[in-house]
Amino acid sequence: MSLSRKRRKELKRLQSHAGELWENQQHVLEHANAVAREASRQLGQLTREEVVPRVRTGYESYVRPGVEQAGRVARTAGDTVERTVGTALGSVLSIGDIANDARVRRAIGRLSPRAAAVVNQKRGPGVGTYLAIGAGIIAAAGVAYAVWQTFRADDELWVADDEPTPPTPAGV
């Protein structure tokens, strides 16, 4: 294909302009990359100097005491439940041991043969079973409430105080 001299000159000029544009774009991209690297470095420094200490302070001030308090409440509730359930189960087991004693059965049989038949009958879950289940449910509810109180969202806890802005000099 043969092109006129004028077209060849225009194409060469267009080609040189495209090359210059390509070089300019490469310079712009290099400069943008340098700016992005510097911004990243500055952001890392800002995070280390400002954000991390504030997060630590917020954690130490708000979260940790709540977690420790929830732990204390859970331990106290667990100890109380353990003592209460232990006492109730111990009493129930003692009563069961006494009822199963041969001497007691003979004494009940002498007093009333009908009562001896009732004592010897096996029944379903008794009062102790229901007491243990109720105590377990109450303990689980107490722990769940303590966890909920610890992790509930309090918007006021994380609101940072507004820092005063420095006055701008006149004429700037």
C-alpha positions as CSV (number, residue, x, y, z in Angstrom):
1,M,0.0,0.0,0.0
2,S,1.5,3.3,-1.0
3,L,0.8,6.4,1.1
4,S,1.3,9.9,0.2
5,R,4.1,11.8,1.7
6,K,1.7,14.0,3.6
7,R,0.0,10.9,5.1
8,R,3.4,9.4,6.1
9,K,4.4,12.6,7.8
10,E,1.1,12.7,9.7
11,L,1.4,9.0,10.7
12,K,5.0,9.6,11.9
13,R,3.9,12.6,13.9
14,L,1.0,10.6,15.3
15,Q,3.3,7.8,16.2
16,S,5.7,10.1,17.9
17,H,2.8,11.7,19.9
18,A,1.6,8.2,20.9
19,G,5.2,7.4,22.1
20,E,5.4,10.6,24.1
21,L,1.9,9.9,25.5
22,W,3.0,6.4,26.5
23,E,6.2,7.8,28.2
24,N,4.1,10.4,30.0
25,Q,1.7,7.7,31.2
26,Q,4.6,5.6,32.5
27,H,5.9,8.6,34.4
28,V,2.5,9.3,35.9
29,L,2.1,5.7,36.9
30,E,5.5,5.6,38.5
31,H,4.7,8.8,40.4
32,A,1.3,7.4,41.5
33,N,3.0,4.2,42.7
34,A,5.5,6.3,44.7
35,V,2.7,8.3,46.3
36,A,0.8,5.1,47.1
37,R,3.9,3.6,48.8
38,E,4.4,6.7,50.8
39,A,0.7,6.8,51.8
40,S,0.9,3.1,52.9
41,R,4.0,3.8,55.0
42,Q,2.4,6.8,56.6
43,L,-0.8,4.8,57.3
44,G,1.3,2.1,59.0
45,Q,3.0,4.7,61.2
46,L,-0.3,6.3,62.0
47,T,-1.8,3.0,62.9
48,R,1.1,2.1,65.2
49,E,1.2,5.5,66.8
50,E,-2.5,6.4,67.1
51,V,-4.9,3.6,66.5
52,V,-3.2,0.7,68.3
53,P,-2.8,2.6,71.6
54,R,-6.4,3.8,71.5
55,V,-7.7,0.3,70.8
56,R,-5.6,-1.0,73.7
57,T,-6.9,1.7,76.0
58,G,-10.4,1.0,75.0
59,Y,-10.0,-2.7,75.5
60,E,-8.3,-2.2,78.9
61,S,-11.0,0.3,79.9
62,Y,-14.2,-1.2,78.7
63,V,-13.9,-4.8,77.5
64,R,-11.5,-6.4,79.9
65,P,-13.4,-5.3,83.1
66,G,-16.6,-6.6,81.6
67,V,-15.0,-9.9,80.8
68,E,-13.5,-10.2,84.2
69,Q,-16.8,-9.3,85.9
70,A,-18.6,-11.8,83.8
71,G,-16.1,-14.4,84.8
72,R,-16.5,-13.6,88.5
73,V,-20.3,-13.7,88.1
74,A,-20.1,-17.0,86.3
75,R,-17.8,-18.5,88.9
76,T,-20.0,-17.2,91.7
77,A,-23.1,-18.6,90.0
78,G,-21.3,-21.9,89.4
79,D,-20.2,-22.2,93.0
80,T,-23.7,-21.4,94.2
81,V,-25.3,-23.9,91.8
82,E,-22.7,-26.5,92.8
83,R,-23.4,-26.0,96.5
84,T,-27.2,-25.9,96.1
85,V,-27.4,-28.8,93.6
86,G,-24.8,-30.8,95.6
87,T,-26.7,-30.3,98.8
88,A,-30.1,-31.2,97.2
89,L,-28.6,-34.3,95.4
90,G,-26.9,-35.3,98.6
91,S,-30.2,-35.1,100.5
92,V,-32.1,-37.0,97.8
93,L,-29.4,-39.7,97.7
94,S,-29.4,-40.0,101.5
95,I,-33.2,-40.3,101.5
96,G,-32.9,-43.0,98.8
97,D,-30.3,-44.9,100.8
98,I,-32.4,-44.8,103.9
99,A,-35.5,-45.9,101.9
100,N,-33.5,-48.8,100.4
101,D,-32.2,-50.0,103.8
102,A,-33.5,-53.4,104.7
103,R,-34.2,-52.5,108.3
104,V,-36.3,-49.5,107.2
105,R,-38.3,-51.7,104.7
106,R,-39.0,-54.3,107.4
107,A,-40.2,-51.6,109.8
108,I,-42.5,-50.1,107.1
109,G,-43.7,-53.6,106.2
110,R,-44.6,-54.2,109.9
111,L,-46.5,-50.9,110.1
112,S,-48.3,-51.0,106.8
113,P,-48.0,-53.7,104.1
114,R,-49.4,-51.3,101.6
115,A,-46.7,-48.7,102.3
116,A,-44.0,-51.4,101.8
117,A,-45.4,-52.1,98.3
118,V,-45.2,-48.4,97.5
119,V,-41.6,-48.1,98.6
120,N,-40.6,-51.2,96.6
121,Q,-42.2,-49.8,93.4
122,K,-39.8,-48.3,90.8
123,R,-41.1,-45.0,89.4
124,G,-40.0,-42.5,86.8
125,P,-37.9,-39.4,87.4
126,G,-38.4,-38.0,90.9
127,V,-38.3,-34.6,92.5
128,G,-34.5,-34.7,92.6
129,T,-34.3,-35.2,88.9
130,Y,-36.5,-32.2,88.3
131,L,-34.6,-30.1,90.8
132,A,-31.3,-30.9,89.1
133,I,-32.7,-30.1,85.7
134,G,-34.1,-26.8,87.0
135,A,-30.8,-25.9,88.6
136,G,-29.0,-26.7,85.4
137,I,-31.3,-24.5,83.4
138,I,-30.9,-21.6,85.9
139,A,-27.1,-21.9,85.7
140,A,-27.1,-21.9,81.9
141,A,-29.4,-18.9,81.9
142,G,-27.1,-17.1,84.3
143,V,-24.0,-17.8,82.2
144,A,-25.9,-16.8,79.0
145,Y,-27.0,-13.5,80.6
146,A,-23.4,-12.8,81.8
147,V,-22.1,-13.4,78.3
148,W,-24.8,-11.2,76.8
149,Q,-24.0,-8.4,79.2
150,T,-20.4,-8.7,78.3
151,F,-20.7,-8.6,74.6
152,R,-23.7,-6.4,74.0
153,A,-23.2,-3.4,71.8
154,D,-22.8,-0.2,73.8
155,D,-22.4,2.7,71.3
156,E,-21.3,5.0,74.0
157,L,-18.3,2.8,74.9
158,W,-16.6,3.4,71.6
159,V,-17.3,7.1,70.9
160,A,-14.0,9.0,70.9
161,D,-13.9,12.4,72.4
162,D,-13.8,15.1,69.8
163,E,-10.3,16.6,69.5
164,P,-10.2,20.4,69.2
165,T,-9.0,21.5,65.8
166,P,-6.1,23.9,65.9
167,P,-6.9,27.5,64.8
168,T,-5.9,28.3,61.3
169,P,-3.7,31.3,60.8
170,A,-5.2,34.2,59.0
171,G,-4.4,34.6,55.4
172,V,-3.8,30.9,54.7
